[in-house]
Amino acid sequence: MPVLCDAPCLVAALVGDWTCHAWGIHHSAYTVAAFAPAEHGLLFEPVLLFKAALAGIAFGFASLVFAEANHALSGWLKKLMPYGPARPAIGGVAVIALTYLVGTRAYLGLGVWSLIPGDPTIAGFFQPGPDGWSWAVKMLFTVVTLSAGFKGGEVTPLFFIGAALGHALAAPLGVPVDLFAALGFVAVFAGAANTPLACTIMGIELFGVDTAVPLAVACFVAYVCSGHNGIYLSQRVAVPKRSRAILPPDMTLRDARALRAAPDFSSLFAPSSQERISMSDIHHVTPSEIGMIRIYLKPSDKAPKGASTSRWGAKPLYRTLVAQAKADGIMNAVAHHTHYGYSNHGPLRENGAEIADPHLTMCVELIGQRAQLEAFCRAHGEMLTTKVIVYKHLEHWSVGPAGVRQDDAAPEELTMEAE
């Protein structure tokens, strides 16, 4: 299955490359002169590879900082200014202010070239010269720009940041500037996009096969050190980067980021034991009987004709069931998607890292009074006749002030399974 999925990507890449060459368009040429084939052949020097790994740690950290700063600032701006069109205006003013602050326009463009001699450029980082902070300044400009809503410009700025950081690390590590600019060029993007193999191949295409080994070392170390983060939050974690990382299968980077533990300062404000004793009778729990049914089906199942109308045809059955439960006054209705399993003696199925299985078992869970649930099943039997349906008795807990009956109240409810 993955081969079939990758075939269109391969065809698109080849056709795109042929089309560009037919129009006489080529990517910028970069030369890593310190390791010409006539002198070294396939590079494999342990000390140099160790330094490439050290640089890879820095590249991975830069990837992590870039991604997290982008997501954090973007979220903060959305809270500060909910009105979308105002955020680019704020970002534009901030970028103008930063330009005046640093006293140059060199960090406004892609950084591939510049009309002004002496401006930092990607090609310039392959040459010796003092430049220790262009990577950080470019990162600041890019994060502010992207977070404010100016989308579509992560890739080339990351190449700039990586090449500039590799250039800055070359002197302290005592290594060739052009080689480590090349390593940073691809490794920072490998960590930010979680694509070490693709970036290694891209580096070989750009800088030659003789740099393959240090390129691979830097890219994979940066990938590991960037953690479960990235510029594309919809990416799914097929294999955790750390053996101790406990993540649900196929979790997206967005969900992994949300699960990350935040500092807990609640203990600083927790009541003393004496206060807890005096507060124990402030709230009361009122239990009552309630029921739950789980309806097992496939995501690809469609609602029968007449049960759901849509301009484009029948709606998914699970959506129709939830919507109908809402219309019928059922207290809770939730669709639960799964990643591995089977139903009604069917075959085992699972979701892959890239493609969802439309026939994998899922369930719709309804919670309400037993009589309500029975009435729901009788009224919508045409949608449920072939489905596995399980009923379970539960207790519904209503929490409220002591001495006040919660039977007729409608607070935020907590449903607990009866033991």
C-alpha positions in Angstrom: 0.0 0.0 0.0 2.7 2.6 0.8 4.4 1.9 -2.6 1.1 2.7 -4.3 0.8 5.9 -2.3 4.4 7.0 -3.0 4.2 6.4 -6.8 2.2 9.6 -7.5 4.8 11.6 -5.5 7.6 10.0 -7.5 5.9 10.8 -10.8 5.1 14.4 -9.7 8.7 14.9 -8.7 10.1 13.6 -12.0 7.7 15.5 -14.2 8.3 18.7 -12.2 12.0 18.4 -12.5 11.8 17.7 -16.3 9.5 20.7 -16.7 11.8 23.0 -14.9 14.8 21.9 -16.9 12.9 22.2 -20.1 12.3 25.9 -19.3 16.0 26.3 -18.4 15.3 26.7 -14.7 17.8 25.3 -12.2 18.3 25.6 -8.5 21.2 27.6 -7.0 24.5 25.8 -7.3 26.4 25.2 -4.0 29.9 23.8 -3.9 31.5 22.0 -0.9 35.1 22.5 -2.2 36.8 21.1 0.9 35.7 17.5 0.0 36.2 17.1 -3.8 36.0 13.5 -4.9 39.6 13.5 -6.2 40.9 14.3 -2.7 38.7 12.3 -0.3 36.2 10.1 -2.1 33.4 9.0 0.2 33.9 10.9 3.4 34.0 8.9 6.6 36.2 10.4 9.3 35.3 9.6 12.9 36.3 12.9 14.4 34.6 14.9 11.8 31.4 12.8 12.1 31.5 13.3 15.8 31.5 17.1 15.2 28.7 16.7 12.7 26.7 15.0 15.4 27.4 17.8 17.8 26.3 20.3 15.2 23.2 18.1 14.6 22.2 18.7 18.3 22.4 22.4 17.7 20.5 22.1 14.4 17.8 20.1 16.2 17.5 22.6 19.0 17.2 25.4 16.4 14.4 23.4 14.7 12.6 23.0 18.1 12.9 26.7 18.9 11.7 27.8 15.5 8.6 25.5 15.6 7.6 26.1 19.2 8.2 29.9 18.9 6.0 30.0 15.8 3.1 28.0 17.4 3.3 29.8 20.7 3.4 33.3 19.2 0.7 32.5 16.7 -1.6 31.2 19.6 -0.8 34.3 21.7 -1.7 36.7 18.8 -4.9 34.9 18.2 -5.9 35.4 21.8 -4.7 39.0 21.8 -6.5 39.8 18.5 -9.3 37.4 17.7 -10.1 39.5 14.5 -8.0 37.7 11.8 -7.3 40.6 9.4 -5.8 42.7 12.2 -3.1 40.2 13.0 -1.1 40.7 9.7 -1.3 44.4 10.3 0.2 44.0 13.8 2.9 41.6 12.3 3.7 44.1 9.5 4.3 46.9 12.0 6.4 44.6 14.2 8.6 43.6 11.2 9.1 47.2 10.2 10.1 48.0 13.7 12.6 45.1 13.8 14.1 46.3 10.5 14.8 49.7 11.9 16.1 48.1 15.1 18.7 46.0 13.3 19.4 48.7 10.8 19.3 46.5 7.6 16.7 45.1 5.2 18.9 42.0 4.7 16.5 39.7 6.7 13.3 40.6 4.9 13.7 38.5 1.8 14.3 34.8 1.2 18.1 35.3 1.6 19.1 33.5 -1.6 20.7 36.6 -3.0 21.0 40.3 -2.4 21.8 43.4 -4.5 23.6 44.9 -1.6 27.2 43.6 -1.2 27.9 42.3 2.3 24.3 41.3 3.1 24.0 37.8 4.5 22.8 35.3 2.0 22.7 31.5 1.8 25.5 31.4 -0.8 27.6 33.7 1.4 27.5 31.3 4.3 29.5 28.8 2.3 32.4 31.3 2.3 34.6 32.1 5.3 33.8 35.3 7.3 32.6 36.5 10.6 28.8 36.1 11.0 27.7 34.5 14.3 24.1 35.7 14.7 22.4 35.9 11.3 20.6 32.6 12.0 19.0 34.0 15.2 18.0 37.3 13.6 16.5 35.6 10.6 14.6 33.2 12.9 13.1 36.2 14.8 12.0 37.9 11.6 10.5 34.7 10.2 8.7 33.7 13.3 7.1 37.1 13.7 6.1 37.1 10.0 4.6 33.6 10.0 2.8 33.9 13.4 1.1 37.1 12.2 -0.5 35.2 9.4 1.8 35.7 6.4 1.9 32.0 5.4 3.8 30.1 2.8 7.5 30.9 3.7 9.0 28.3 6.0 11.3 26.3 3.7 13.8 28.7 2.3 14.1 30.7 5.6 14.9 27.5 7.3 17.6 26.8 4.7 19.0 30.3 5.5 18.8 29.7 9.3 20.5 26.3 8.9 23.3 27.5 6.7 23.9 30.5 8.9 24.0 28.3 12.0 26.4 25.9 10.3 28.6 28.8 9.3 28.6 30.1 12.9 29.5 26.7 14.3 32.4 26.0 11.9 35.0 28.1 13.7 34.4 26.9 17.2 34.4 23.3 16.0 37.4 23.8 13.8 35.7 22.4 10.7 35.3 23.5 7.0 32.8 26.3 6.7 31.3 25.2 3.4 30.7 21.6 4.7 28.9 22.7 7.9 26.9 25.3 6.1 25.7 22.5 3.9 24.9 20.3 6.9 22.9 23.1 8.5 21.1 23.9 5.2 19.4 20.5 5.2 19.6 19.4 8.9 17.5 22.3 10.4 14.8 21.6 7.9 15.0 17.9 8.7 14.4 18.6 12.3 11.6 21.1 11.7 9.8 19.0 9.1 10.7 15.6 10.6 12.0 14.4 7.3 15.6 13.3 7.8 15.8 10.8 5.0 14.3 13.2 2.4 16.7 16.0 3.5 19.7 13.6 3.4 18.8 12.8 -0.3 18.2 16.5 -1.0 21.6 17.3 0.5 23.3 14.7 -1.7 21.6 16.2 -4.8 22.7 19.7 -3.8 26.2 19.1 -2.4 27.4 15.8 -3.9 27.6 12.2 -2.9 30.9 12.7 -1.1 29.1 14.6 1.7 26.5 11.8 2.2 27.7 10.4 5.5 28.0 13.7 7.5 24.8 14.9 5.9 23.0 11.7 7.2 24.5 12.1 10.6 23.5 15.7 11.0 20.0 15.2 9.6 19.1 12.2 11.8 20.6 13.7 15.0 18.7 16.9 14.4 15.5 14.9 13.8 15.9 13.0 17.1 16.8 16.2 19.0 13.9 18.2 17.7 11.5 15.9 19.7 7.8 15.4 18.8 7.5 18.9 17.4 7.5 20.4 14.0 6.2 23.1 11.7 3.5 20.8 10.3 1.2 20.0 13.3 -1.0 17.6 11.2 1.9 15.1 10.9 1.3 11.8 12.6 3.8 10.1 14.9 4.2 6.6 13.3 7.2 5.6 15.5 8.0 7.6 18.7 11.5 9.1 18.6 12.2 8.0 22.2 11.7 4.5 23.5 10.1 5.8 26.7 7.7 8.1 25.0 4.2 6.9 25.5 2.0 8.2 22.7 -1.2 6.8 21.2 -0.7 5.3 17.7 -0.8 7.7 14.8 -1.1 10.7 17.2 -0.7 14.1 15.4 2.0 16.5 16.5 -0.8 18.9 17.4 -2.2 16.4 19.9 1.3 15.4 21.2 2.0 19.1 21.8 -1.2 19.5 23.7 -0.4 16.5 25.9 2.9 17.9 26.9 2.8 18.5 30.7 2.6 22.1 31.7 4.1 23.3 35.0 1.8 22.5 37.9 1.7 25.3 40.5 -1.5 24.1 42.1 0.3 22.8 45.2 1.3 26.4 46.0 -2.3 27.3 46.4 -3.7 24.0 47.7 -5.7 24.3 50.9 -4.3 22.9 54.1 -5.5 19.6 55.6 -7.6 21.5 58.1 -9.2 23.6 55.4 -9.9 20.4 53.4 -11.7 18.9 56.3 -13.9 22.0 56.8 -14.6 22.1 53.0 -15.6 18.5 52.7 -19.3 19.1 53.2 -19.7 22.1 50.9 -20.6 20.0 47.9 -22.8 16.9 47.5 -22.9 14.1 44.9 -26.4 12.9 43.8 -26.4 9.6 41.9 -29.1 8.5 39.6 -29.6 5.6 37.2 -28.8 6.1 33.5 -27.9 4.0 30.5 -25.4 3.9 27.6 -25.5 2.2 24.2 -22.6 1.8 21.8 -23.4 1.3 18.2 -20.5 -0.3 16.2 -20.1 0.7 12.5 -17.7 1.7 9.8 -16.7 5.3 9.0 -17.6 4.6 5.4 -21.2 3.6 6.3 -23.8 5.9 4.8 -27.2 6.8 6.1 -30.1 5.2 4.2 -32.2 7.3 1.8 -34.7 9.4 3.6 -32.7 9.3 6.9 -30.3 12.0 5.7 -30.5 14.5 2.9 -27.5 16.3 1.5 -26.7 18.2 -1.7 -23.9 15.8 -2.4 -25.6 12.5 -1.4 -26.0 10.5 1.8 -24.2 11.7 4.9 -21.9 9.4 6.9 -24.0 7.2 9.2 -22.1 8.1 12.3 -22.8 11.8 11.8 -26.4 11.2 11.1 -26.8 9.2 14.3 -25.2 11.9 16.4 -27.3 14.6 14.8 -30.5 12.6 15.2 -29.6 11.9 18.9 -29.3 15.7 19.4 -32.7 16.2 17.8 -34.3 13.5 19.9 -33.0 15.0 23.2 -30.4 12.4 24.1 -28.1 13.8 26.8 -24.7 12.8 25.2 -23.8 11.5 21.8 -20.1 11.0 20.8 -18.5 9.3 17.8 -15.3 7.4 18.8 -12.8 6.6 16.0 -10.3 3.8 16.6 -7.0 2.7 15.1 -7.1 -1.1 15.3 -9.7 -3.8 15.8 -12.7 -5.7 14.3 -16.4 -6.0 14.8 -19.1 -8.8 14.4 -16.4 -11.5 13.7 -15.0 -9.5 10.8 -11.3 -9.2 9.8 -8.7 -7.3 11.8 -8.2 -3.8 10.4 -5.9 -0.9 11.3 -5.2 2.7 10.3 -1.8 3.3 8.8 0.5 6.3 9.5 -0.6 8.1 6.4 -3.9 6.6 5.2 -7.1 5.9 7.2 -9.0 2.7 6.8 -12.6 3.6 6.0 -13.7 0.1 7.0 -12.1 0.1 10.4 -14.6 -0.3 13.3 -15.7 2.8 15.2 -18.6 3.4 17.5 -21.2 6.0 18.3 -21.9 6.3 22.1 -25.2 7.5 23.3 -26.0 8.3 27.0 -29.5 8.9 28.3 -32.4 7.3 30.1 -33.0 3.7 29.1 -36.5 4.4 27.8 -35.0 7.2 25.6 -32.4 4.9 24.2 -34.9 2.2 23.4 -37.2 4.7 21.8 -34.3 6.0 19.7 -33.4 2.5 18.4 -37.1 1.7 17.6 -37.5 5.0 15.8 -34.3 4.7 13.7 -34.2 0.9 13.2 -33.6 1.3 9.4 -30.1 2.7 10.3 -29.4 0.1 13.0 -30.7 -3.3 11.9 -27.2 -4.7 10.9 -25.2 -3.0 13.6 -23.8 -4.4 16.8 -25.4 -2.5 19.7 -24.3 -2.9 23.3 -26.2 -1.5 26.3 -24.6 -0.8 29.6 -26.1 0.4 32.9 -24.3 3.5 34.4 -24.7 5.9 37.2 -25.1 9.6 36.5 -23.5 11.8 39.2 -24.7 15.4 39.7 -22.4 17.6 41.8 -23.8 20.7 43.6 -24.0 22.6 46.9 -24.8 20.5 49.9 -28.5 20.5 50.8 -29.7 21.3 47.3 -31.3 18.6 45.2 -29.6 18.1 41.8 -32.3 16.0 40.2 -33.8 18.9 38.3 -30.7 20.9 37.8 -28.7 21.0 34.6 -25.1 21.6 35.5 -22.0 20.4 33.7 -22.5 16.6 34.2 -20.0 13.9 35.0 -20.9 10.4 34.0 -19.2 7.5 35.8 -19.5 3.8 35.2 -21.1 1.9 38.1 -18.8 -0.6 39.7 
